[in-house]
Amino acid sequence: MNTKHIHYKGQQVEVDILEDDIFCVYLPGKKLRLQYKPDNEGADHWLDLESNHETDEAVELGEEIGKFFNN
């Protein structure tokens, strides 16, 4: 497992890379598992694996992960 840190809402957040497209993000008080899925038109999608939906929070975190990890 590979651990990195991103900046999110003014704080440093730990991110574990579980697989090429699955990330575990440790926010204060909770842990989120996100999956990166590009679509066939080249758009990036970030799914919260708990709900299996693209949430605003998942998208915001995914954008930061994407900048850091060049996804």
A tleap script that builds the chain and sets N, CA, C and O, in Angstrom:
source leaprc.protein.ff14SB
mol = sequence {
  NMET ASN THR LYS HIE ILE HIE TYR LYS GLY
  GLN GLN VAL GLU VAL ASP ILE LEU GLU ASP
  ASP ILE PHE CYS VAL TYR LEU PRO GLY LYS
  LYS LEU ARG LEU GLN TYR LYS PRO ASP ASN
  GLU GLY ALA ASP HIE TRP LEU ASP LEU GLU
  SER ASN HIE GLU THR ASP GLU ALA VAL GLU
  LEU GLY GLU GLU ILE GLY LYS PHE PHE ASN
  CASN
}
set mol.1.N position { 0.848 -1.173 0.000 }
set mol.1.CA position { 0.000 0.000 0.000 }
set mol.1.C position { 0.896 1.240 0.000 }
set mol.1.O position { 1.942 1.267 0.649 }
set mol.2.N position { 0.475 2.240 -0.722 }
set mol.2.CA position { 1.222 3.471 -0.870 }
set mol.2.C position { 0.420 4.607 -0.230 }
set mol.2.O position { -0.753 4.788 -0.555 }
set mol.3.N position { 1.026 5.358 0.659 }
set mol.3.CA position { 0.335 6.452 1.358 }
set mol.3.C position { 0.922 7.791 0.937 }
set mol.3.O position { 2.140 7.968 0.899 }
set mol.4.N position { 0.042 8.724 0.624 }
set mol.4.CA position { 0.421 10.091 0.261 }
set mol.4.C position { -0.454 11.052 1.053 }
set mol.4.O position { -1.321 10.631 1.818 }
set mol.5.N position { -0.218 12.345 0.862 }
set mol.5.CA position { -1.021 13.379 1.506 }
set mol.5.C position { -1.454 14.399 0.457 }
set mol.5.O position { -0.686 14.758 -0.436 }
set mol.6.N position { -2.690 14.855 0.580 }
set mol.6.CA position { -3.211 15.915 -0.283 }
set mol.6.C position { -3.700 17.042 0.619 }
set mol.6.O position { -3.845 16.860 1.828 }
set mol.7.N position { -3.954 18.203 0.028 }
set mol.7.CA position { -4.545 19.322 0.752 }
set mol.7.C position { -6.013 19.392 0.375 }
set mol.7.O position { -6.368 19.391 -0.803 }
set mol.8.N position { -6.864 19.453 1.400 }
set mol.8.CA position { -8.301 19.499 1.179 }
set mol.8.C position { -8.928 20.401 2.242 }
set mol.8.O position { -8.824 20.140 3.440 }
set mol.9.N position { -9.570 21.455 1.781 }
set mol.9.CA position { -10.242 22.417 2.668 }
set mol.9.C position { -9.323 22.919 3.780 }
set mol.9.O position { -9.706 22.968 4.949 }
set mol.10.N position { -8.110 23.287 3.394 }
set mol.10.CA position { -7.171 23.896 4.322 }
set mol.10.C position { -6.455 22.952 5.263 }
set mol.10.O position { -5.796 23.400 6.201 }
set mol.11.N position { -6.568 21.673 5.037 }
set mol.11.CA position { -5.870 20.726 5.905 }
set mol.11.C position { -5.193 19.646 5.080 }
set mol.11.O position { -5.546 19.400 3.927 }
set mol.12.N position { -4.230 19.024 5.688 }
set mol.12.CA position { -3.519 17.933 5.036 }
set mol.12.C position { -4.271 16.635 5.346 }
set mol.12.O position { -4.585 16.345 6.501 }
set mol.13.N position { -4.553 15.861 4.294 }
set mol.13.CA position { -5.353 14.645 4.413 }
set mol.13.C position { -4.536 13.468 3.886 }
set mol.13.O position { -3.904 13.556 2.833 }
set mol.14.N position { -4.560 12.370 4.631 }
set mol.14.CA position { -3.837 11.161 4.224 }
set mol.14.C position { -4.669 10.369 3.216 }
set mol.14.O position { -5.882 10.224 3.365 }
set mol.15.N position { -3.986 9.860 2.187 }
set mol.15.CA position { -4.632 9.055 1.153 }
set mol.15.C position { -3.816 7.789 0.944 }
set mol.15.O position { -2.616 7.854 0.681 }
set mol.16.N position { -4.467 6.643 1.061 }
set mol.16.CA position { -3.835 5.362 0.736 }
set mol.16.C position { -4.271 4.955 -0.660 }
set mol.16.O position { -5.455 5.014 -0.993 }
set mol.17.N position { -3.311 4.544 -1.472 }
set mol.17.CA position { -3.622 4.007 -2.786 }
set mol.17.C position { -3.794 2.505 -2.609 }
set mol.17.O position { -2.824 1.786 -2.370 }
set mol.18.N position { -5.034 2.033 -2.725 }
set mol.18.CA position { -5.321 0.624 -2.514 }
set mol.18.C position { -5.124 -0.185 -3.792 }
set mol.18.O position { -4.615 -1.306 -3.758 }
set mol.19.N position { -5.531 0.393 -4.913 }
set mol.19.CA position { -5.343 -0.181 -6.246 }
set mol.19.C position { -5.103 0.987 -7.187 }
set mol.19.O position { -5.102 2.140 -6.756 }
set mol.20.N position { -4.900 0.698 -8.475 }
set mol.20.CA position { -4.640 1.775 -9.430 }
set mol.20.C position { -5.743 2.822 -9.438 }
set mol.20.O position { -5.474 4.000 -9.677 }
set mol.21.N position { -6.979 2.410 -9.182 }
set mol.21.CA position { -8.102 3.334 -9.274 }
set mol.21.C position { -8.938 3.430 -7.995 }
set mol.21.O position { -10.025 4.006 -8.017 }
set mol.22.N position { -8.452 2.881 -6.893 }
set mol.22.CA position { -9.187 2.924 -5.626 }
set mol.22.C position { -8.311 3.545 -4.542 }
set mol.22.O position { -7.154 3.168 -4.357 }
set mol.23.N position { -8.900 4.507 -3.834 }
set mol.23.CA position { -8.178 5.286 -2.837 }
set mol.23.C position { -8.963 5.309 -1.534 }
set mol.23.O position { -10.193 5.336 -1.544 }
set mol.24.N position { -8.260 5.297 -0.430 }
set mol.24.CA position { -8.872 5.454 0.889 }
set mol.24.C position { -8.421 6.809 1.425 }
set mol.24.O position { -7.225 7.063 1.571 }
set mol.25.N position { -9.383 7.670 1.716 }
set mol.25.CA position { -9.103 9.027 2.167 }
set mol.25.C position { -9.514 9.140 3.635 }
set mol.25.O position { -10.644 8.811 3.998 }
set mol.26.N position { -8.592 9.605 4.469 }
set mol.26.CA position { -8.833 9.733 5.904 }
set mol.26.C position { -9.116 11.190 6.255 }
set mol.26.O position { -8.201 11.996 6.423 }
set mol.27.N position { -10.399 11.505 6.362 }
set mol.27.CA position { -10.822 12.835 6.770 }
set mol.27.C position { -11.023 12.834 8.281 }
set mol.27.O position { -11.205 11.771 8.874 }
set mol.28.N position { -10.994 14.003 8.913 }
set mol.28.CA position { -11.250 14.032 10.354 }
set mol.28.C position { -12.619 13.402 10.668 }
set mol.28.O position { -13.653 13.879 10.199 }
set mol.29.N position { -12.607 12.354 11.447 }
set mol.29.CA position { -13.841 11.712 11.872 }
set mol.29.C position { -14.437 10.697 10.929 }
set mol.29.O position { -15.433 10.058 11.268 }
set mol.30.N position { -13.851 10.526 9.737 }
set mol.30.CA position { -14.390 9.519 8.827 }
set mol.30.C position { -13.367 9.098 7.783 }
set mol.30.O position { -12.367 9.774 7.538 }
set mol.31.N position { -13.660 7.961 7.186 }
set mol.31.CA position { -12.802 7.402 6.146 }
set mol.31.C position { -13.676 7.169 4.909 }
set mol.31.O position { -14.774 6.624 5.013 }
set mol.32.N position { -13.184 7.581 3.749 }
set mol.32.CA position { -13.907 7.387 2.501 }
set mol.32.C position { -13.079 6.531 1.546 }
set mol.32.O position { -11.864 6.694 1.432 }
set mol.33.N position { -13.759 5.628 0.872 }
set mol.33.CA position { -13.112 4.874 -0.205 }
set mol.33.C position { -13.656 5.414 -1.511 }
set mol.33.O position { -14.866 5.426 -1.740 }
set mol.34.N position { -12.744 5.863 -2.368 }
set mol.34.CA position { -13.126 6.453 -3.648 }
set mol.34.C position { -12.586 5.627 -4.792 }
set mol.34.O position { -11.510 5.034 -4.704 }
set mol.35.N position { -13.356 5.598 -5.872 }
set mol.35.CA position { -12.897 4.923 -7.081 }
set mol.35.C position { -12.915 5.912 -8.226 }
set mol.35.O position { -13.892 6.631 -8.435 }
set mol.36.N position { -11.824 5.936 -8.961 }
set mol.36.CA position { -11.693 6.779 -10.143 }
set mol.36.C position { -12.157 5.986 -11.357 }
set mol.36.O position { -11.691 4.872 -11.596 }
set mol.37.N position { -13.092 6.576 -12.137 }
set mol.37.CA position { -13.591 5.921 -13.337 }
set mol.37.C position { -13.698 6.942 -14.461 }
set mol.37.O position { -14.586 7.795 -14.430 }
set mol.38.N position { -12.823 6.875 -15.442 }
set mol.38.CA position { -13.007 7.744 -16.613 }
set mol.38.C position { -14.103 7.134 -17.495 }
set mol.38.O position { -14.239 5.913 -17.568 }
set mol.39.N position { -14.873 7.983 -18.156 }
set mol.39.CA position { -15.873 7.437 -19.068 }
set mol.39.C position { -15.315 7.369 -20.480 }
set mol.39.O position { -14.178 7.775 -20.721 }
set mol.40.N position { -16.108 6.859 -21.411 }
set mol.40.CA position { -15.624 6.658 -22.778 }
set mol.40.C position { -15.434 7.965 -23.539 }
set mol.40.O position { -14.906 7.954 -24.651 }
set mol.41.N position { -15.856 9.093 -22.961 }
set mol.41.CA position { -15.646 10.396 -23.588 }
set mol.41.C position { -14.497 11.168 -22.943 }
set mol.41.O position { -14.243 12.319 -23.297 }
set mol.42.N position { -13.812 10.542 -22.010 }
set mol.42.CA position { -12.650 11.155 -21.397 }
set mol.42.C position { -12.926 11.956 -20.131 }
set mol.42.O position { -12.010 12.565 -19.579 }
set mol.43.N position { -14.176 11.965 -19.658 }
set mol.43.CA position { -14.502 12.689 -18.419 }
set mol.43.C position { -14.116 11.844 -17.213 }
set mol.43.O position { -14.244 10.620 -17.228 }
set mol.44.N position { -13.641 12.516 -16.169 }
set mol.44.CA position { -13.267 11.837 -14.928 }
set mol.44.C position { -14.467 11.755 -13.994 }
set mol.44.O position { -15.231 12.711 -13.864 }
set mol.45.N position { -14.624 10.608 -13.347 }
set mol.45.CA position { -15.683 10.417 -12.356 }
set mol.45.C position { -15.065 9.813 -11.110 }
set mol.45.O position { -14.210 8.931 -11.190 }
set mol.46.N position { -15.509 10.298 -9.957 }
set mol.46.CA position { -15.030 9.813 -8.668 }
set mol.46.C position { -16.225 9.321 -7.873 }
set mol.46.O position { -17.103 10.105 -7.513 }
set mol.47.N position { -16.261 8.032 -7.601 }
set mol.47.CA position { -17.377 7.420 -6.893 }
set mol.47.C position { -17.025 7.173 -5.435 }
set mol.47.O position { -15.931 6.705 -5.118 }
set mol.48.N position { -17.956 7.488 -4.559 }
set mol.48.CA position { -17.857 7.101 -3.159 }
set mol.48.C position { -18.318 5.651 -3.115 }
set mol.48.O position { -19.486 5.376 -3.391 }
set mol.49.N position { -17.443 4.722 -2.779 }
set mol.49.CA position { -17.774 3.313 -2.833 }
set mol.49.C position { -18.787 2.903 -1.770 }
set mol.49.O position { -19.402 1.844 -1.897 }
set mol.50.N position { -18.978 3.695 -0.743 }
set mol.50.CA position { -20.001 3.404 0.262 }
set mol.50.C position { -21.400 3.521 -0.344 }
set mol.50.O position { -22.255 2.660 -0.132 }
set mol.51.N position { -21.619 4.589 -1.094 }
set mol.51.CA position { -22.927 4.827 -1.705 }
set mol.51.C position { -22.965 4.408 -3.172 }
set mol.51.O position { -24.040 4.300 -3.763 }
set mol.52.N position { -21.794 4.173 -3.758 }
set mol.52.CA position { -21.647 3.857 -5.181 }
set mol.52.C position { -22.180 4.986 -6.066 }
set mol.52.O position { -22.686 4.747 -7.163 }
set mol.53.N position { -22.057 6.224 -5.567 }
set mol.53.CA position { -22.480 7.411 -6.305 }
set mol.53.C position { -21.355 8.434 -6.353 }
set mol.53.O position { -20.435 8.422 -5.535 }
set mol.54.N position { -21.458 9.300 -7.318 }
set mol.54.CA position { -20.530 10.419 -7.426 }
set mol.54.C position { -21.098 11.564 -6.579 }
set mol.54.O position { -22.075 12.202 -6.970 }
set mol.55.N position { -20.492 11.818 -5.433 }
set mol.55.CA position { -20.943 12.890 -4.546 }
set mol.55.C position { -20.071 14.122 -4.744 }
set mol.55.O position { -18.977 14.034 -5.302 }
set mol.56.N position { -20.554 15.260 -4.288 }
set mol.56.CA position { -19.759 16.491 -4.378 }
set mol.56.C position { -18.432 16.329 -3.647 }
set mol.56.O position { -17.385 16.748 -4.142 }
set mol.57.N position { -18.483 15.718 -2.465 }
set mol.57.CA position { -17.268 15.515 -1.679 }
set mol.57.C position { -16.297 14.588 -2.407 }
set mol.57.O position { -15.092 14.841 -2.422 }
set mol.58.N position { -16.813 13.520 -3.010 }
set mol.58.CA position { -15.958 12.593 -3.751 }
set mol.58.C position { -15.297 13.293 -4.938 }
set mol.58.O position { -14.118 13.075 -5.216 }
set mol.59.N position { -16.056 14.124 -5.628 }
set mol.59.CA position { -15.507 14.859 -6.774 }
set mol.59.C position { -14.416 15.821 -6.326 }
set mol.59.O position { -13.354 15.886 -6.944 }
set mol.60.N position { -14.672 16.573 -5.251 }
set mol.60.CA position { -13.670 17.524 -4.752 }
set mol.60.C position { -12.394 16.807 -4.325 }
set mol.60.O position { -11.292 17.233 -4.669 }
set mol.61.N position { -12.543 15.725 -3.579 }
set mol.61.CA position { -11.367 14.961 -3.156 }
set mol.61.C position { -10.670 14.351 -4.367 }
set mol.61.O position { -9.443 14.370 -4.459 }
set mol.62.N position { -11.448 13.817 -5.282 }
set mol.62.CA position { -10.878 13.209 -6.477 }
set mol.62.C position { -10.073 14.187 -7.314 }
set mol.62.O position { -9.028 13.836 -7.862 }
set mol.63.N position { -10.562 15.416 -7.410 }
set mol.63.CA position { -9.810 16.431 -8.149 }
set mol.63.C position { -8.460 16.683 -7.501 }
set mol.63.O position { -7.455 16.832 -8.195 }
set mol.64.N position { -8.431 16.730 -6.180 }
set mol.64.CA position { -7.148 16.904 -5.482 }
set mol.64.C position { -6.249 15.680 -5.637 }
set mol.64.O position { -5.040 15.810 -5.827 }
set mol.65.N position { -6.834 14.514 -5.557 }
set mol.65.CA position { -6.040 13.286 -5.761 }
set mol.65.C position { -5.506 13.267 -7.191 }
set mol.65.O position { -4.345 12.928 -7.421 }
set mol.66.N position { -6.340 13.624 -8.132 }
set mol.66.CA position { -5.925 13.643 -9.534 }
set mol.66.C position { -4.757 14.586 -9.791 }
set mol.66.O position { -3.861 14.267 -10.572 }
set mol.67.N position { -4.763 15.740 -9.141 }
set mol.67.CA position { -3.653 16.691 -9.293 }
set mol.67.C position { -2.371 16.087 -8.745 }
set mol.67.O position { -1.307 16.189 -9.357 }
set mol.68.N position { -2.486 15.462 -7.594 }
set mol.68.CA position { -1.302 14.942 -6.928 }
set mol.68.C position { -0.762 13.682 -7.596 }
set mol.68.O position { 0.448 13.510 -7.740 }
set mol.69.N position { -1.676 12.806 -7.999 }
set mol.69.CA position { -1.265 11.512 -8.546 }
set mol.69.C position { -1.284 11.481 -10.065 }
set mol.69.O position { -1.005 10.444 -10.666 }
set mol.70.N position { -1.614 12.613 -10.697 }
set mol.70.CA position { -1.646 12.708 -12.154 }
set mol.70.C position { -2.588 11.704 -12.784 }
set mol.70.O position { -2.239 11.081 -13.787 }
set mol.71.N position { -3.786 11.530 -12.216 }
set mol.71.CA position { -4.797 10.628 -12.793 }
set mol.71.C position { -5.552 11.346 -13.878 }
set mol.71.O position { -6.448 10.768 -14.493 }
savepdb mol mol.pdb
quit
